[in-house]
Amino acid sequence: MEPSRSRLAVLDGLRLVAALAVLAYHYTVAWRIDGVRLPEYFLPRTVHVTVYGFLGVELFFLISGFVICRSSWGRTLGQFFASRVSRLYPAYWAAVLLTGAVALAFPLTGGVGDPERPTVVDIMINWTMLQQPLGHPAVDGVYWTLLVELKFYLIMAVVLIRGLTYRRAVLLCAGWMTVAVLVPSLQSPILEALTISDYAPYFIGGIALYLIHRFGPTPLLCGITGFAWLVCLSRVEDRMAEVNAGFPVPGWPGLVIITLCYLVLLMVALGRTDRISWRRLTAAGALTYPLYLLHAQIGHTIIRAAYRHTPIPVWQAVAATTVLMLGLAWLVHHYVERPLGRRLHTMMLSAGYPAARSGRWHSVDA
């Protein structure tokens, strides 16, 4: 059994690395800074490295499988539900309001690929986190990953109805992987959406790695992890093909990055990183979620304004905006996410979730 439920500081650090990688991709590759020219014009060397930053999302999903399995162990369905809602929504609500206000006041329009200006109704619908199935545009394009996470939580909730055990976790990995591999050949968009077949191998790999962490490596768990890694490699090739950077993007670095992600998580699972318990990593990890939610739309607005109205080079504008976003993420975490999360958790318990009363709220448990 796992000796303790203390935090794994390395995971906090990895989450911030993933968030910064996604931020770098969005700031330097995924849009046109002046609305016309490709990012390679402004940052000819940087973009050939940061183009792989989008794979930070895959690392998020891999870590999520590990952490959600860990935090769900021994919890009831009510405890799990209260924990997830109080963890996800406070920072998200703040991000929707801030991003929506910026998008309304300073819309990024007129450029190639610029998002449409949201309406007030769009912003209100976004508060549910279900804007995509409700047919409304996301206030910020990065929110698509939240629906993927919600689907993963729903799958975990089904298992938690009877409690999470080693046997049920292994059956979940085996059954879900089988479905995820076979569903694309059925050409059923509904099944693909429900089973999140594109990203399921990352969650499954994370779950298997947590089982290794808790119960030790066995041929079965190593086999599940290895199979998940291979399926992830096949999926990342498809993801690389979708990247429209305006220049050729070699695929092999993506395979190396995903392999390195698995190797680092394997080191965590085997306890090789247990001695790393720096508090600064945990503090940095706390910024990850609000940083991810806030960085794209607001950051693009700041960078474009700096490009149009100041003489500073683009790379300085990107660097300064990154620092500003880290500061804004800290403010949201400190003044919104932590206090509102605790209150929301308490409200949910008093409103009809007595099974969750013994569950402790963690400000950054996933």
Buried (B, 14 or more C-beta within 10 A) or exposed (E): EEEEEEBBBBBBBBBBBBBBBBBBBBBBBBBBBBBEEBBBBBBEEBBBBBBBBBBBBBBBBBBBBBBBBBBBBEBBBBBBBBBBBBBBBBBBBBBBBBBBEBBBEBBBEEBEEBBEEBEEEBBBBBBEBEBBEEEBBBBBBBBEBBBBBBBBBEBBBEBBEEEBEEEEBBEBBBEBBEBBBEBBEEEEEEBBBBBBBBBBBBBBBBBBBBBBBBBEBEEEBEEBBEBBBEBBBEBBEEBBEEBEBBBEBEEEBBBEBBBEBBEBBBBBBBEEBBEEEEEEBBBBBBBBBBBBBBBBBBBBBBBBEBBEEEEEEBBEBBEBBBEBBBEBBBBBBEEBBBEBBBEBBBEBBEEEBEBBEEBEBBBBBB
